Amino acid sequence: MTRILVLAEHRMGELRDVSFELIGFARQIEGLENPEVSCLILGSDVKDYAKKLAEYADKVITVQNERLEGFNSEYYVKALRQIMEREKPFLTLIGHTAVGMELAPWIASSLGVPLATDCIDVKLEHGKLKVTRQIYSGKINMEATLKEAESYILTIRPGTFPAEEVEPVTGAVEEFKVELGEPKGKKFLKYVEPPKGEVDIEKAEVIIAIGRPVREPEQLAIFEELANALGGVLACSRPVADKGLLPKDRQVGSSGKTVKPKLYIAMGISGAFQHILGMKNAKLIIAVNKDPKAPIFNVAHYGIVQDMYKIAPVLKEEIQKLKQQA
């Protein structure tokens, strides 16, 4: 039986969605029949996390140690290495997150096993492991064949497999003791939450998000008017926040906020995966972009290939007309 090891992530007292996404992803890898999916959870007190993960993984391995209260890659590498040497998984799956991007290269180098990062698909074909990655800002999918090995480490892009589609099972929970030693260069202090702004986009039901084409403060007005007409709020992608046109707490994406509104209208946003991570769970996504090949259209329910400065005023006027008729 093929063994797959998934590294679960948690932060601020909550399991992150990527943990369940990876479990689901592991079960649907083409070429692997009925793989045994084990999930590893590290922390100071992870019993509750383990119970939840055991509802979806065949086995949950817990490592509990006060030194693992916060993420410290030195300790994580030591723990993960000991688990991998014992379990000998064919695949070790880690989320392509801030944690995974730091951890995966280190552990792969430590163990001398092949590593492929930011994968969106994986399959075993004629005994060879093939991964799919995106290049050119997500416009082209590239398939790569990894050299033959007994074990591989892959980081998987969050959102590749919907967490809500993971099928439940009844898994066992097993505690494992590891030797961590003393840290040589790092020490976890605390999580620092960014200050809250006047608008909390995480609670908004309607969001109008603007992208790179907005270059001047004067250009914000039409989109603010559209947001007001819809009873929503204005958000943005990273380039807009970097220019200081909107506060950082209005930024949607992996380095900003994660939002789940009822309606998300993306104006002039190309759809790099960092942005997609922050809004992919919106119930209705409408994308407006002049580039018909923009990756944002891959996740949008409806798309308009047009200049956003032409579309926004028309939408606002039509919404106002509907309100007057009501």
N, C-alpha and C positions, 0 to 999 in steps of 0.2 A: 504494500500500500504506500502511495506517495504521501510523504509528510510535508505539511506546510505550516510554518510558524508565523503568526501575525503579532506584531508589537502594538499593543493598545496604548492610546494616549489619554491622559486626563489632565485637567487644569482647573484650578480654583474650585475644587470639589465636584467637578462634573466630568463624565466620560465624554470625549469628543466624538462627533459623528464619524470621523474617519476610521475609528476603531471598528465600527459595524460595517462600514463600507468595504474595508479590507477583507473582513470575514466573508461577505457576500461575493466579493471579487474572486477570492480564492476558490470558491466552489464552482465558478463558471468558467474557469480557465480551460480553453479548448485543448483536447488531447490528454487531459488528466481525468480519469474515471474514479469517482468516489474518493477524492483525496481526504486524508485525515487532517483536519484543520485544528491546530492548537493555538491558543491565544496567550501571550505573555503580558502580565500587568505588573509594573514595578511601582513601589511607593511605600510610605510608612504605615498606612492602614488601607488595604485595598479589598477587604472582605466583601463589602457591598458591591464594589465594581465587579468582583469575580462572579458573584451570583448573577448579575445582569448579563455578563459576557457568556456565562455557561448556558444561557438560554439559546445561544446561537452557535457557539463553538463546541467541537467534540470534546475538547479538554482545555481547561484554563490553568495555567501555571502562574502561581503568585510568588512574588519575592517581596517580603516585607522587611524594611530596615529604616530606621530613623534617618539615615543618610540619604535616603531616596525620597524624602518628603517633597523636595522640589527637583526640577530637572537639572542634573549635572552630568554632562556627557562622559566624564571620566568614570563615574560610577556606573552609568548605563552601559558603557562599553564592556566593563568588567563583568557585569551581571549577564549581559546578553551573550558574551563570548562563552561563559560557563554553561549557559542553557543550550546554546547551539552545539557545543561540543558533546553534551549529553544526549540531546534529542536527535542530532544529525538530520536536520530538515533538508529536503531537496530545494525548497524555496523559503526564504525569509522575506516577508512583506512588511514594509515600513511606509508610513504615509510620507508623501513629498511635502512635508511641512517644515517649519523652522526647526523642529526637533529632528525630523528625519534627514534633512539636508546636512545637519551637523554630524549626526550619529552614523549614518550609513557608510560614508566613505571611510570613516575611522575604523569601524568594525570590519569592513571588507578588507582593508589593508592589513589589519591586525591578524585576520584569519587567512589571508591570501586567497580569497574567493572572488569570482567575477561579480561586478556590480553594474547595474543599469538603473539610471535615475529618471524620474518624471515620466514613467510609463503610463500609457492609456490603454494598452492591451497587451496580453501575453498569451502565447500558445506553444504547445509542444508538438512539433511536426517532424516525423521521421527521426525521432530521438534527439532532435535539436531544439533548443529553447529560442524562441523568437519574440522580440518585444517591439511594440510600436510606440514611437515618440513623435512629437510635433516639432516642426521647425518653421522658421520665417513667421513668427508670431502666431502660430497655429494654423497657417494657411495650407501647410503641406504635412501629410503623415509620412513618416519614415520608418521602415521596418529594418531591424538589425538582428542578425543571428549571433548569439553568444557562443564563445568557444566552449567545448564540452568540459563539464566539471561535475563533481559529485554534489555540489551545493552552490546556490546563487543567492545574492541579495538584490532585491528590487525595491525602489521607492515608487509608489503608485500615486498618481495625481488624485487628490481629493475630489470627490464628485463623479469619479469614473463609474461607480456602481452605487445607485441610490440606497441609502441606509435603510429606508423603509421597506425595501424589497427583500431583505435578508430573511430567509426561512428559519423558523425556530426549531431547535433540537433540545435534547437534554444532555448537557455535557458534565463531565466530572471536574472537580476542583482539586488541585494538588499544590501544596506549598513546597517551595524549594529554597534551601539555604545557600547563600553564596558568600564568598570572601571578597570584601570590597577594599579593605586596607584604608590608607589615608590618602586624601586628595593631594595632588602635587601642584596643581596650578589654579584650581577653581574652587569657589565656595558659593553655594546658593544662599542669597540673602533674603529676598522677598519679591513677590510680584508687585509691580507698581501699575495701578490702573490709570489710564489717561483721564484728565479732568473732563467732566461732563459739560457740554455746551448748552446753549439755549434750546436746541432742537435735538431730540433723541430719535435718530432715523431708525434705530432698531425696533421701535414701537410703532412706526408709521405704517398705515395701511395702503397708502398711495405714495409712490416715490417717482419723481422725475429726475433722472440722473444725466448729467451732462459730461461730455468728454473733451478731448484735446482741441477741437475747433473753437472753443470758447477761449479767447485770448485777452479780452479787455473787460473790466468791471461793467462797462455800459452794455455789454452783450448778455448780461445775466437777466435783465429785466423781463424779456419775453418769456423766459423759462420759469421765472418766479411767478409771472402772471398765469401761466399754464398750470403750475402746481397749485396756486390759490384757487383757480377755477375748478380743479378736481378735488379740492380739499386735502391736498397732499403737501409734501415737503420737497425741497430741492436738495439733491445729493450730487456726488461727482465721482469721477475716476481720479487716479493719482495725479496725472499731469495738471489738472485744475487745482487740486489742493497744493501741489508743489509751487504753483504760481502765486499762491496766496489769495486766489479769487474766492474761495470758500474755506471755512475752517477745516482743520484736519479731521474733526469729528464728523464731518459730512462725507468723508471718503469711504467708498464701498470697495471691499476686496480683501485679499489676504493680509495686507498691511494696514487695513482700515477696519470697517465694521462689516459684520455679517447680518444681512437683512432678509426678512421673509414676508414682504408685503403682499396684499391681495393683487396689487397692480404695480408693475415696474416698467417704466418707459425709459429706454436707454437712447439718449440723443447724442449721436456722434461718437459713440464708444465702440472701438474696434472689437473688443471682446477677448483680450489677452486672458489666459487662464487665471492670472492673479485676481482679475476683476470678477470673472465668472464664479470663483469660489465664494465670493461674498453675496451673490444674488441668485444663484441657480435654483434656490428653493422657493422663489416667488411663485404665487399661484398663476399669474398671468404676466407674460413678458412680451413687450412690444419693442422692437428695435427699429431705429431710424438711422440709416447710414448711406452715404453716397457710394460706398464700395460694396458691390453685390457679393464679393467674396469674403467680406468681413466675418470672422469667426463668431461674432455675436449672433448671427442668424442661425447658427447651429443649435442654440439653446432657446431662441425666441419662438413663441407660439405664433406671432404675427410679425411680419417684417415689411418695412417701407424703404425702397431704394430711392432716396431723394435727399436733398439738402435740408438739414434739420431747421435752418433758419426760414425755410419756406413752409415746412410742415407745422412747426410750433404755433404760429399765428392762426393758421386755419383750424387746428384742433381747438385752440382757445375759443375762437369765435363760434364754432359748432357746439361746443359744450355750453357756452353762455346762451345760445339759442334754445337748446334743450331745456335749460333751467327756466327760461322765461315761459316756455310752453307748459311746464309742469304745474 
